[in-house]
Amino acid sequence: STSPSKAFLPDCDSSPHDFGLSQSRCVFLENRFKLSDLGGYLLGLKGPAESLVSQPALPQRIYILPRHGGAETEPIVIEASKAVFDVHVAHCHDGLPLGWQSPFVQDRKEQDFVTIYTSSWDEFPEGSLFGEWNDDDEENTWPFDLPSNVPRADMNKTPRARLVRHVVDIESREVIDRGVVAGCEDLAMEHPTINCSYTGNKDCRY
């Protein structure tokens, strides 16, 4: 039997929304938030989204742990891009993407890398979660009155989520490539998923 992998996320006021599994690793992406009013939240005066405030000036953190436990259970922590918000993890696999070439990765082992696919907003303004995507000067356009303390998130102003690929170098602890998946530049991609029988399989394409 193997021991479970454990990870402590310091200064994390909101648990990662999703996670991914490769053949050998667990992957968590921490978008940076702070809980601005713990008392109000515990008393039921504010909802969770209203209580969370984004911190776009801080880098996103990626935690990578061995999937099957064992001796090396300490997470690898990678500081990634700033002002981004990765929502759902669609797919992960060990190694580089199929057909991906770079002079910086020649003669390297597959286990030196992990590739992650997420639905991501490339805009992450400072403010309450979802409440920053509105115009406080606009009149309420809903056919009912909204409580004054509810963030008026206008989903017409929410940036589209796109399918983004992250290529992570485990050895150097950095994201060596991050970008929208080719062919998906003009698509909105919410809740992307795969057949779970392909979990961790590098050959999975859709």
Solvent accessible surface area in square Angstrom, and as a share of the most:
residue,aa,sasa,rsa
1,S,168,1.09
2,T,90,0.52
3,S,57,0.37
4,P,96,0.60
5,S,34,0.22
6,K,154,0.65
7,A,40,0.31
8,F,163,0.68
9,L,40,0.20
10,P,55,0.35
11,D,121,0.62
12,C,34,0.20
13,D,74,0.38
14,S,25,0.16
15,S,95,0.62
16,P,32,0.20
17,H,122,0.55
18,D,42,0.22
19,F,103,0.43
20,G,7,0.07
21,L,51,0.25
22,S,0,0.00
23,Q,106,0.47
24,S,37,0.24
25,R,28,0.10
26,C,24,0.14
27,V,0,0.00
28,F,59,0.25
29,L,7,0.04
30,E,3,0.01
31,N,14,0.07
32,R,24,0.09
33,F,15,0.06
34,K,91,0.39
35,L,49,0.24
36,S,62,0.40
37,D,47,0.24
38,L,97,0.49
39,G,39,0.38
40,G,6,0.06
41,Y,89,0.34
42,L,128,0.64
43,L,136,0.68
44,G,63,0.61
45,L,118,0.59
46,K,67,0.28
47,G,33,0.31
48,P,83,0.52
49,A,34,0.27
50,E,34,0.15
51,S,0,0.00
52,L,21,0.11
53,V,28,0.16
54,S,0,0.00
55,Q,49,0.22
56,P,24,0.15
57,A,80,0.62
58,L,67,0.33
59,P,22,0.14
60,Q,3,0.02
61,R,27,0.10
62,I,0,0.00
63,Y,2,0.01
64,I,2,0.01
65,L,6,0.03
66,P,34,0.21
67,R,82,0.30
68,H,113,0.51
69,G,14,0.13
70,G,30,0.29
71,A,108,0.84
72,E,140,0.63
73,T,34,0.20
74,E,143,0.64
75,P,23,0.15
76,I,35,0.18
77,V,56,0.32
78,I,1,0.01
79,E,114,0.51
80,A,19,0.14
81,S,38,0.25
82,K,122,0.52
83,A,43,0.33
84,V,14,0.08
85,F,15,0.06
86,D,5,0.03
87,V,17,0.10
88,H,25,0.11
89,V,19,0.11
90,A,17,0.13
91,H,15,0.07
92,C,1,0.01
93,H,4,0.02
94,D,17,0.09
95,G,0,0.00
96,L,22,0.11
97,P,4,0.03
98,L,76,0.38
99,G,80,0.77
100,W,54,0.19
101,Q,166,0.74
102,S,20,0.13
103,P,102,0.64
104,F,171,0.71
105,V,15,0.08
106,Q,129,0.57
107,D,155,0.80
108,R,73,0.27
109,K,153,0.65
110,E,85,0.38
111,Q,95,0.42
112,D,25,0.13
113,F,2,0.01
114,V,0,0.00
115,T,0,0.00
116,I,0,0.00
117,Y,27,0.10
118,T,0,0.00
119,S,0,0.00
120,S,2,0.01
121,W,13,0.04
122,D,62,0.32
123,E,100,0.45
124,F,9,0.04
125,P,49,0.31
126,E,125,0.56
127,G,20,0.19
128,S,29,0.19
129,L,23,0.12
130,F,66,0.27
131,G,10,0.10
132,E,34,0.15
133,W,16,0.06
134,N,35,0.18
135,D,57,0.29
136,D,120,0.62
137,D,136,0.70
138,E,77,0.34
139,E,150,0.67
140,N,60,0.31
141,T,120,0.70
142,W,121,0.42
143,P,124,0.78
144,F,114,0.48
145,D,135,0.70
146,L,51,0.25
147,P,79,0.50
148,S,125,0.81
149,N,81,0.42
150,V,64,0.37
151,P,40,0.25
152,R,56,0.21
153,A,24,0.19
154,D,38,0.20
155,M,121,0.54
156,N,143,0.73
157,K,83,0.35
158,T,22,0.13
159,P,22,0.14
160,R,117,0.43
161,A,1,0.01
162,R,55,0.20
163,L,27,0.13
164,V,0,0.00
165,R,55,0.20
166,H,0,0.00
167,V,0,0.00
168,V,0,0.00
169,D,8,0.04
170,I,18,0.09
171,E,126,0.56
172,S,58,0.37
173,R,130,0.47
174,E,84,0.38
175,V,35,0.20
176,I,59,0.30
177,D,48,0.25
178,R,60,0.22
179,G,30,0.29
180,V,36,0.21
181,V,32,0.18
182,A,90,0.70
183,G,63,0.60
184,C,17,0.10
185,E,83,0.37
186,D,117,0.60
187,L,89,0.44
188,A,71,0.55
189,M,47,0.21
190,E,98,0.44
191,H,123,0.55
192,P,21,0.14
193,T,108,0.63
194,I,34,0.17
195,N,94,0.48
196,C,110,0.66
197,S,93,0.60
198,Y,104,0.40
199,T,47,0.27
200,G,4,0.04
201,N,52,0.27
202,K,52,0.22
203,D,95,0.49
204,C,17,0.10
205,R,144,0.53
206,Y,217,0.82
